[in-house]
Structure formats: C-alpha cells, structure tokens
C-alpha cells in the first residue's frame, strides 16, 4: 500500500473483532453440528466476512487479496505433505506394508501394553523423523489398524498415537515447527529443546502412565481372540506377509531421520509401495500406480478388513487440502487486518506475573489456531505478539519459545478446522472432538506450563547467565 492508503487504514475495534469471530464460530459449529454442511463451506463464507471487515477498515480489495494469497502461500508445504501422505497410504496398503505391520502387531503386541507401546513407538518415530504428520501416516496408521483388530476404542488409540507423535515432533531438531518456534523467539534451537524437556518428559511420563493403566483393562480374556485370528487369516489370505514388507517403512523413516526433505522422501516411499505391490503382491503395475491417486480398494468378504484397508490415495485428501487452503487464507486475512493482534491485546494488557504470562501465551497460541486455522500461523504470531511482555517481566526468551511450542503445536490438533485437526481426522477417520479427550500428553504439557508459571518453577530470568530453576 502507498503511504496515503496506509493513513486511511485503521485498526478494528474490539466490538468489530468480536462480531466477526462470533459469526465465524456460529457458522462453523452450526454447519458441521446442526445442518450437516461442510466446514469448507463455512470457511469460504468466512473469507468474505473478513474481506468485508477489511474494506470497512480502509483496505483495498487488491490489498486484501494479496494478504489472502500470502496466507495460503505460507502453508503450501503442508498441502504438499498432505498429498504425498495420501499417495503413501494407498500404495503402502497395496504393497502389503501396512497389512504386514498390522499382522505382526496383532501377533506380538499384548493387548494390555498396546496403548503404551503405541505412545513409545510413535514418540521414537517422531523424534527420529521430526514430523508428527509423517509419524501419523506411517507408524500411527499401522497402530490404529492393530488397535482396531484388538477391539480397543479407536479414539483412544488415536489419542495414544498423537501423544507420542507430538512428543517427538516438539523435541526433534529435525522438526520444522521446532526450528520455526526457536527462530521466531530468537532462541538457539538446542536451548529451546533443553527448555522443552522440563515440560515434555514429565508430560510423557504422566500420559504414558495413564495409557498403561487404561490398557490394563484390555487383556487376552477381554479381547475376542477369534476376531483377531479371523483378521490375521484374512490378511494372510489376501496379502503376502513377511518381514520384507516392512522395508519401505524402514527406508522412509531412515531417510527422514537423515533430514531429507519430507515431500520427496514420502513420495519416494509411495514409489516403493508401488514396486512392492508389483513384485510381492502380484498386482499389475498400472493398478498399483493407480492406488497412489485413487487409493486401495478391496472386497475380501471380511467387512472389518475392507473398512480398515479401503483408504488412501491423493483423492482422499481433497477435502483436507481444501480446508487447509481456505483456512490459511482466512488466517492470513485476519492477521493482515489486525484482528488477531486486537484480540490478543485485549487480554495481554493485564499480565502482571509469570503465571498470567504463561496462560496468555497458551491462549494466544490456541486462538491463533482457532482463527488462523494453521499451526504455522500460531507459531509465527505468538512470539511476535508476546515477546514484549516477556522482556517487560524480564523472563528469558527460552520460556517464550517453550510456551509458544506448547500453546501453538499442541493445541493445533484440538481445533477441528486447523491444519493439524483436519489432517489427523482425515488420516484416521475419527473426528477431532472424539479423539480430543484422549490427547493426554497435550493436556499434561499445558497443565505443567501453567503450574510452572504460577509456582515460578523452571522459570529463568534474563539476569541469570545460566538456567536457574526456581529462580526469581
């Protein structure tokens, strides 16, 4: 905008912000919960609501359209990953990778420790690869299949998968969200991870213990072993099952652990799935190639297995891609016209201690996910909005980066229309509000951040030259 145009633009009033956001939430919840309409339509309408407010504030339409496009552009990597994971799932099922993992999981994992094993496996995978999405699409997808075979409630299994996936994603130096948060907070990446350990490790212990206790309810006596045996028999009758089938998963995880770019790495994994389907499953090459786009289709006569394995493909991600594009555009508009800044300023002015500062940071991250519709929006905006409050109270920036990561990364999967929420719900076929109560690591981490803030535990001040837990 020119200087003259900038002078004609004003900030939105809190009433205007409130009306816009209340209308958005009313449309989003009524469309999805009452009328059975898609969240995509709600977001499409919300775009024009934000544009109308921008015009009222003095912005030109051309300027608002540029902000919309910029918001979408900033999250296109997430769209590419989503498309790649869709292709990966379709080809890995066709290639016998996912069926083999499910088969061996049903054979070797005892039901009572299944949930804990899921948390640990996904945590290790996410630490090694640096991606919660990649973990969900590989190890997570397989563990969900095992859990369904054992008769464990699917939302509970998804909660265990995501607890492990988000634990590793926050602590891995390979994670784009971890690097972004440290960079935006102006904190060394190693120091950022060290600070997160004080929250993440206790949260993992708490959630792991909870999943272990719940898992004790699922024993060999409580599980219908005949159902498990029938599923294993159906898998072995339909697919060639062997340890060789696990090689594509090991290769992809290894490449991600070597910090190779996620999109080509996951796409390469899809190619391996096609090759495995052709050589080991007896599928003709064209049909195997088609599963990358249209997903895997099976009519085995076993309703459970057909429902479990008939999924994947790029087309299965179309709705999720649309939500992410519209959500990123909406978030870009809200950020550009100052809606998010006004919203956060309305409660950050009352911050007088570290406890209030921690809660405000968590709320900023959460609201950025709710109204920005993307984790990246939250991780970029939260440090920018909150940093002056940390400097004013002389709280070390490592606390800012830690709280931003918890408030931004761990709440993204809790919002049905955020990029993480849409991805995970589409991946596992479980609505966000169903798996939300079982995100125990996320809730434990949020609780620890608030506890540390109000008790001044593991809070470091800028006067200290080295971290001093419990320092004032």
C-alpha positions as CSV (number, residue, x, y, z in Angstrom):
1,X,0.0,0.0,0.0
2,X,1.1,3.6,-0.6
3,X,1.6,5.9,2.4
4,X,-1.7,7.7,1.6
5,X,-3.5,4.4,1.6
6,X,-1.8,3.3,4.9
7,X,-3.0,6.5,6.6
8,X,-6.6,5.8,5.6
9,X,-6.5,2.4,7.2
10,X,-7.4,1.9,10.9
11,X,-7.3,-0.9,13.4
12,X,-10.5,-2.8,14.1
13,X,-12.4,-2.1,17.3
14,X,-12.8,-4.9,19.7
15,X,-16.6,-4.9,19.0
16,X,-15.9,-5.5,15.3
17,X,-13.5,-8.2,16.1
18,X,-16.0,-9.9,18.5
19,X,-18.8,-9.8,15.9
20,X,-16.6,-11.3,13.2
21,X,-15.3,-14.1,15.4
22,X,-18.7,-14.9,16.9
23,X,-20.2,-15.1,13.5
24,X,-17.4,-17.3,12.3
25,X,-17.8,-19.7,15.2
26,X,-21.6,-19.8,14.9
27,X,-21.3,-20.6,11.2
28,X,-18.6,-23.3,11.7
29,X,-20.4,-25.1,14.5
30,X,-23.9,-24.8,13.0
31,X,-22.8,-26.0,9.6
32,X,-21.0,-29.0,11.0
33,X,-23.0,-29.9,14.0
34,X,-26.6,-29.0,13.1
35,X,-27.1,-28.7,9.3
36,X,-24.6,-31.4,8.2
37,X,-22.8,-29.0,5.9
38,X,-19.1,-29.0,5.3
39,X,-16.5,-26.9,7.2
40,X,-15.1,-25.9,3.8
41,X,-18.3,-24.0,3.0
42,X,-18.1,-22.3,6.4
43,X,-14.5,-21.2,5.8
44,X,-15.4,-20.0,2.3
45,X,-18.1,-17.7,3.7
46,X,-15.7,-16.6,6.4
47,X,-13.2,-15.4,3.8
48,X,-15.7,-12.9,2.5
49,X,-16.7,-11.8,6.1
50,X,-13.1,-11.0,6.7
51,X,-12.8,-9.2,3.4
52,X,-15.9,-7.1,4.2
53,X,-14.4,-6.1,7.5
54,X,-11.1,-5.2,5.8
55,X,-12.9,-3.0,3.3
56,X,-14.6,-1.3,6.2
57,X,-11.2,-0.6,7.8
58,X,-10.0,1.1,4.7
59,X,-8.1,-1.6,2.9
60,X,-8.5,-2.1,-0.9
61,X,-9.7,-5.3,-2.3
62,X,-6.5,-5.9,-4.2
63,X,-4.5,-5.5,-1.0
64,X,-6.8,-7.9,0.9
65,X,-6.5,-10.5,-2.0
66,X,-2.7,-10.3,-1.7
67,X,-2.9,-10.9,2.0
68,X,-5.2,-13.9,1.3
69,X,-2.7,-15.3,-1.2
70,X,0.2,-14.7,1.1
71,X,-1.5,-16.6,3.9
72,X,-2.1,-19.6,1.5
73,X,1.4,-19.5,0.2
74,X,3.0,-19.7,3.6
75,X,1.3,-23.1,4.3
76,X,1.7,-24.7,0.9
77,X,4.3,-27.1,2.2
78,X,1.6,-28.6,4.5
79,X,-0.6,-29.2,1.4
80,X,2.2,-30.9,-0.5
81,X,2.9,-33.2,2.5
82,X,-0.8,-34.0,2.8
83,X,-1.0,-35.0,-0.8
84,X,2.2,-37.1,-0.5
85,X,0.9,-38.9,2.6
86,X,-2.3,-39.7,0.8
87,X,-0.4,-41.4,-2.0
88,X,1.8,-43.1,0.5
89,X,-1.1,-44.7,2.4
90,X,-2.7,-46.0,-0.8
91,X,0.5,-47.6,-2.2
92,X,1.7,-49.0,1.2
93,X,-1.6,-50.8,1.6
94,X,-1.4,-52.2,-1.9
95,X,2.2,-53.2,-1.3
96,X,1.4,-55.1,1.8
97,X,3.4,-52.7,4.1
98,X,0.5,-51.6,6.3
99,X,-1.2,-55.1,6.3
100,X,2.1,-56.7,7.4
101,X,2.6,-54.3,10.2
102,X,-1.0,-54.9,11.4
103,X,-0.5,-58.7,11.1
104,X,2.7,-58.7,13.2
105,X,1.2,-56.2,15.7
106,X,-1.7,-58.5,16.3
107,X,0.6,-61.4,16.7
108,X,3.2,-60.0,19.0
109,X,1.8,-57.0,21.0
110,X,-0.1,-57.9,24.1
111,X,-3.4,-56.0,24.5
112,X,-2.6,-54.8,28.0
113,X,0.5,-52.9,26.9
114,X,-0.7,-51.9,23.4
115,X,-1.5,-48.3,24.3
116,X,1.8,-47.7,26.0
117,X,3.6,-49.4,23.1
118,X,1.8,-47.1,20.7
119,X,2.9,-44.0,22.6
120,X,6.5,-45.1,22.7
121,X,6.7,-46.3,19.1
122,X,5.2,-43.1,17.8
123,X,7.4,-41.0,20.1
124,X,10.6,-42.7,18.8
125,X,9.4,-42.4,15.2
126,X,8.6,-38.7,15.5
127,X,11.9,-38.0,17.3
128,X,13.8,-39.7,14.5
129,X,11.9,-38.1,11.7
130,X,10.9,-34.7,13.1
131,X,7.3,-34.9,11.7
132,X,4.1,-35.7,13.5
133,X,2.3,-35.9,10.2
134,X,4.8,-38.4,8.8
135,X,4.6,-40.4,12.0
136,X,0.8,-40.4,11.9
137,X,0.8,-41.6,8.3
138,X,3.2,-44.5,8.9
139,X,3.6,-45.9,12.4
140,X,0.4,-44.2,13.6
141,X,-1.7,-45.6,10.8
142,X,-0.4,-49.1,11.4
143,X,-1.0,-48.9,15.2
144,X,-4.6,-47.8,14.6
145,X,-5.1,-50.9,12.5
146,X,-3.7,-53.1,15.2
147,X,-5.8,-51.4,17.8
148,X,-9.0,-51.9,15.8
149,X,-8.1,-55.5,15.4
150,X,-7.7,-55.8,19.2
151,X,-11.1,-54.2,19.7
152,X,-9.7,-51.1,21.5
153,X,-11.8,-47.9,21.0
154,X,-10.4,-46.1,18.0
155,X,-10.4,-42.5,19.6
156,X,-8.4,-43.9,22.5
157,X,-5.8,-45.4,20.1
158,X,-5.6,-42.1,18.1
159,X,-5.0,-40.3,21.4
160,X,-2.1,-42.6,22.1
161,X,-0.7,-42.1,18.6
162,X,-0.9,-38.4,18.7
163,X,0.5,-38.2,22.3
164,X,3.7,-40.0,21.0
165,X,3.8,-38.1,17.7
166,X,3.6,-34.7,19.2
167,X,6.1,-35.5,21.9
168,X,8.8,-36.4,19.3
169,X,7.8,-33.6,17.0
170,X,8.4,-30.9,19.7
171,X,11.8,-32.2,20.7
172,X,13.3,-33.2,17.4
173,X,15.9,-30.8,15.9
174,X,14.6,-32.0,12.5
175,X,11.1,-30.7,13.2
176,X,10.1,-27.6,11.1
177,X,7.8,-26.5,13.9
178,X,10.6,-26.7,16.5
179,X,13.0,-24.8,14.3
180,X,10.4,-22.2,13.4
181,X,9.5,-21.6,17.1
182,X,13.1,-21.2,18.2
183,X,13.8,-18.9,15.3
184,X,10.7,-16.6,15.8
185,X,11.6,-16.4,19.6
186,X,15.2,-15.7,18.8
187,X,16.4,-18.7,20.9
188,X,19.1,-21.2,20.0
189,X,17.5,-24.4,18.8
190,X,19.4,-26.6,21.3
191,X,18.5,-24.3,24.2
192,X,14.9,-24.4,23.0
193,X,14.8,-28.2,23.1
194,X,16.5,-28.3,26.5
195,X,13.8,-25.9,27.9
196,X,11.1,-28.1,26.4
197,X,12.5,-31.2,28.2
198,X,11.3,-29.8,31.5
199,X,7.7,-30.0,30.2
200,X,7.7,-32.8,27.6
201,X,9.4,-35.5,29.7
202,X,7.1,-35.2,32.7
203,X,4.1,-35.0,30.3
204,X,5.2,-38.2,28.6
205,X,5.5,-40.0,32.0
206,X,2.1,-38.8,33.0
207,X,0.4,-39.7,29.8
208,X,2.3,-43.0,29.5
209,X,1.2,-43.9,33.0
210,X,-2.4,-43.1,32.2
211,X,-2.4,-45.1,28.9
212,X,-0.8,-48.0,30.8
213,X,-3.5,-48.0,33.5
214,X,-6.2,-47.8,30.9
215,X,-4.5,-50.5,28.9
216,X,-4.8,-52.9,31.8
217,X,-8.5,-53.1,31.1
218,X,-7.7,-54.9,27.8
219,X,-6.4,-58.4,28.5
220,X,-6.4,-61.6,26.5
221,X,-9.6,-62.5,28.3
222,X,-11.4,-59.3,27.4
223,X,-10.3,-59.4,23.8
224,X,-12.2,-61.5,21.2
225,X,-9.3,-63.7,20.1
226,X,-11.4,-65.4,17.4
227,X,-12.0,-62.0,15.8
228,X,-8.2,-61.3,16.0
229,X,-7.5,-64.7,14.4
230,X,-10.0,-64.1,11.6
231,X,-8.5,-60.7,10.8
232,X,-5.0,-62.2,10.7
233,X,-6.2,-65.1,8.5
234,X,-7.9,-62.6,6.1
235,X,-4.7,-60.6,5.9
236,X,-2.5,-63.6,5.2
237,X,-5.0,-64.9,2.6
238,X,-5.2,-61.5,0.8
239,X,-1.6,-60.3,1.1
240,X,1.9,-61.8,1.0
241,X,3.0,-61.1,4.6
242,X,6.7,-61.1,5.5
243,X,9.4,-59.0,7.2
244,X,10.4,-57.9,3.7
245,X,7.2,-55.9,3.5
246,X,8.5,-53.7,6.3
247,X,11.5,-52.4,4.4
248,X,9.7,-49.4,2.7
249,X,8.7,-48.1,6.2
250,X,12.3,-48.6,7.5
251,X,13.7,-46.8,4.4
252,X,11.4,-43.8,4.7
253,X,11.9,-43.4,8.4
254,X,15.6,-43.7,7.9
255,X,15.6,-41.0,5.2
256,X,13.5,-38.6,7.3
257,X,15.9,-39.2,10.2
258,X,18.8,-38.2,7.9
259,X,17.0,-34.9,7.5
260,X,16.0,-35.5,3.9
261,X,13.1,-33.2,2.6
262,X,9.7,-34.7,3.7
263,X,7.8,-34.3,0.4
264,X,10.2,-36.1,-1.9
265,X,11.0,-38.7,0.8
266,X,7.3,-39.5,1.3
267,X,6.8,-39.6,-2.5
268,X,9.7,-42.0,-2.8
269,X,8.1,-44.1,-0.2
270,X,5.0,-44.2,-2.4
271,X,7.1,-45.4,-5.3
272,X,8.5,-48.2,-3.1
273,X,4.9,-49.2,-2.2
274,X,4.1,-49.4,-6.0
275,X,7.2,-51.6,-6.6
276,X,6.3,-53.9,-3.6
277,X,2.7,-54.2,-4.9
278,X,4.0,-55.3,-8.3
279,X,6.7,-57.7,-7.2
280,X,5.4,-59.1,-3.9
281,X,1.6,-58.8,-4.1
282,X,1.1,-59.8,-7.7
283,X,-0.6,-56.5,-8.6
284,X,-0.2,-55.3,-12.2
285,X,1.9,-52.1,-12.4
286,X,-0.9,-49.8,-13.7
287,X,-3.3,-50.9,-11.0
288,X,-0.6,-50.4,-8.3
289,X,0.3,-47.0,-9.7
290,X,-3.4,-46.0,-9.6
291,X,-3.6,-46.6,-5.8
292,X,-1.4,-43.6,-5.4
293,X,-4.2,-41.4,-6.7
294,X,-7.4,-43.3,-6.1
295,X,-6.4,-45.3,-3.0
296,X,-6.7,-49.0,-2.3
297,X,-9.9,-50.9,-2.9
298,X,-10.5,-54.4,-1.5
299,X,-13.5,-56.7,-1.5
300,X,-12.4,-59.6,0.6
301,X,-15.7,-60.5,2.2
302,X,-14.3,-59.5,5.6
303,X,-16.2,-56.3,6.4
304,X,-13.8,-55.2,9.1
305,X,-10.7,-55.6,7.0
306,X,-12.3,-54.0,3.9
307,X,-13.3,-51.0,6.1
308,X,-9.8,-50.8,7.5
309,X,-7.8,-51.0,4.3
310,X,-10.0,-49.3,1.7
311,X,-8.5,-45.9,2.0
312,X,-5.6,-43.7,1.0
313,X,-4.8,-42.0,-2.3
314,X,-4.4,-38.4,-3.2
315,X,-8.2,-38.1,-3.8
316,X,-8.8,-39.0,-0.1
317,X,-7.0,-35.8,0.9
318,X,-9.0,-33.4,-1.4
319,X,-11.4,-32.2,1.4
320,X,-8.5,-31.7,3.8
321,X,-6.5,-29.8,1.2
322,X,-9.5,-27.5,0.6
323,X,-9.9,-26.8,4.3
324,X,-6.2,-26.0,4.7
325,X,-6.2,-23.6,1.7
326,X,-9.3,-21.8,2.9
327,X,-8.1,-21.8,6.5
328,X,-4.7,-20.4,5.6
329,X,-6.3,-17.7,3.5
330,X,-8.7,-16.8,6.4
331,X,-5.8,-16.7,8.8
332,X,-3.8,-14.5,6.5
333,X,-6.6,-12.0,6.2
334,X,-7.2,-11.9,10.0
335,X,-3.6,-11.3,10.6
336,X,-3.3,-8.6,7.9
337,X,-6.2,-6.5,9.1
338,X,-5.2,-6.7,12.7
339,X,-8.0,-8.9,14.1
340,X,-5.6,-11.4,15.9
341,X,-3.5,-8.5,17.3
342,X,-6.5,-6.7,18.7
343,X,-7.9,-9.9,20.2
344,X,-4.6,-10.8,22.0
345,X,-4.0,-7.2,23.1
346,X,-7.4,-7.2,24.9
347,X,-6.1,-9.7,27.5
348,X,-2.3,-9.3,27.4
349,X,-2.5,-5.8,28.9
350,X,-3.5,-7.4,32.2
351,X,-0.3,-9.5,32.6
352,X,1.5,-8.8,35.8
353,X,3.2,-12.1,36.7
354,X,4.7,-15.2,35.1
355,X,1.6,-17.3,35.7
356,X,-0.6,-14.8,33.8
357,X,2.1,-14.5,31.2
358,X,2.1,-18.3,30.6
359,X,-1.7,-18.5,30.4
360,X,-1.8,-15.6,28.0
361,X,0.8,-17.3,25.8
362,X,-1.1,-20.5,25.7
363,X,-4.3,-18.6,24.8
364,X,-2.6,-16.7,22.1
365,X,-1.3,-19.9,20.5
366,X,-4.8,-21.5,20.9
367,X,-6.7,-18.5,19.4
368,X,-4.2,-18.3,16.6
369,X,-5.1,-21.9,15.7
370,X,-8.8,-21.3,16.1
371,X,-8.9,-18.2,14.0
372,X,-5.7,-18.6,12.0
373,X,-6.6,-22.2,11.1
374,X,-2.9,-23.3,10.9
375,X,-0.2,-24.3,13.4
376,X,2.3,-22.2,11.4
377,X,0.2,-19.1,11.9
378,X,0.2,-19.7,15.6
379,X,4.0,-20.3,15.8
380,X,4.7,-17.1,13.8
381,X,2.3,-14.8,15.5
382,X,2.6,-15.9,19.2
383,X,6.3,-14.9,19.7
384,X,5.7,-11.6,17.8
385,X,2.7,-10.7,19.9
386,X,4.0,-11.9,23.3
387,X,7.8,-11.1,23.3
388,X,7.4,-7.6,24.7
389,X,5.6,-9.0,27.7
390,X,8.4,-11.4,28.4
391,X,11.0,-8.7,28.1
392,X,9.0,-6.4,30.3
393,X,8.8,-9.0,33.1
394,X,12.5,-10.0,32.4
395,X,11.6,-13.6,31.6
396,X,14.1,-15.5,29.5
397,X,13.1,-16.0,25.8
398,X,13.5,-19.8,26.3
399,X,10.3,-19.7,28.3
400,X,8.7,-17.8,25.5
401,X,9.7,-20.4,22.9
402,X,8.7,-23.3,25.2
403,X,5.3,-21.8,26.0
404,X,4.8,-20.9,22.3
405,X,5.5,-24.5,21.2
406,X,3.0,-25.9,23.8
407,X,0.4,-23.3,23.0
408,X,0.8,-23.5,19.2
409,X,1.8,-27.0,18.3
410,X,-0.1,-29.0,21.0
411,X,-3.4,-27.2,20.6
412,X,-3.5,-27.3,16.8
413,X,-4.7,-30.8,16.7
414,X,-7.5,-29.9,19.1
415,X,-9.2,-27.5,16.6
416,X,-11.4,-29.3,14.0
417,X,-10.7,-26.8,11.2
418,X,-7.0,-26.3,11.8
419,X,-4.4,-27.9,9.5
420,X,-3.4,-30.5,12.2
421,X,-7.0,-31.2,13.2
422,X,-8.1,-31.7,9.6
423,X,-5.1,-33.9,8.8
424,X,-5.4,-36.2,11.8
425,X,-9.2,-36.5,11.5
426,X,-8.9,-37.4,7.8
427,X,-6.0,-39.8,8.4
428,X,-7.7,-41.9,11.0
429,X,-11.4,-41.4,10.2
430,X,-12.0,-40.1,13.7
431,X,-13.5,-36.6,14.3
432,X,-11.4,-34.2,16.3
433,X,-13.9,-33.9,19.1
434,X,-13.9,-37.7,19.5
435,X,-10.1,-38.1,20.0
436,X,-9.7,-34.8,21.8
437,X,-10.4,-36.2,25.3
438,X,-7.5,-38.7,24.9
439,X,-4.8,-36.2,24.0
440,X,-3.4,-36.8,27.4
441,X,0.2,-35.7,26.7
442,X,-1.0,-32.4,25.3
443,X,-3.2,-31.7,28.3
444,X,-0.4,-32.7,30.7
445,X,2.0,-30.3,29.0
446,X,-0.4,-27.5,29.1
447,X,-1.1,-28.1,32.8
448,X,2.7,-28.2,33.5
449,X,3.2,-24.9,31.7
450,X,0.6,-23.2,33.9
451,X,1.9,-24.9,37.1
452,X,5.5,-23.8,36.4
453,X,4.3,-20.2,35.7
454,X,2.3,-19.8,38.9
455,X,4.9,-21.5,41.1
456,X,8.0,-20.0,39.4
457,X,9.4,-23.5,38.8
458,X,11.9,-23.9,35.9
459,X,11.3,-20.2,35.1
460,X,14.6,-18.4,34.2
461,X,15.1,-14.6,34.3
462,X,17.2,-12.6,31.9
463,X,19.6,-11.5,34.7
464,X,20.8,-15.1,35.1
465,X,23.7,-16.2,32.9
466,X,22.7,-19.9,33.2
467,X,19.4,-21.6,33.7
468,X,18.4,-21.5,37.4
469,X,15.3,-23.5,38.2
470,X,13.0,-21.8,40.8
471,X,14.9,-18.5,40.3
472,X,13.0,-15.3,40.9
